[in-house]
């Protein structure tokens, strides 16, 4: 008969390895969930502030446009209206380019998870004979 303790056999070692792998997988899944939550919060915050900026900016620009057209009503109302329209078009183009630039600069989704999984794979390769 064998005097070996029941937790020192090959099956026990296999169970410990499996438990470690499952724990590693659970940790990575939790990291993925945290990153997704961060991305959702970032997008929601960006959307809300964007809506507020567009609303108040539009209101201010509309009132400014009316003020300019009224100021030139007796002399050059068409020129004032065309100038205000051109200014709005330039502002819209600038804002569009700014949004495009910011969308290109955002961090890649799940980049931390990808980095950690690559580290895990590298570590496993180094331990292999």
Protein Blocks (a to p, Z undefined) as FASTA:
>chain_A
ZZbdfklcmklmmmmmmmmmmmmmmmmmmmmmmmmmmmmmmmmmmmmmmmmmmmmmmmmm
mmmmmmmmmmmmmmmmmlmmmmmmmmmmmmmmmmmmmmmmmmmmpccehklmmmmmmmmm
mmmmmmpZZ
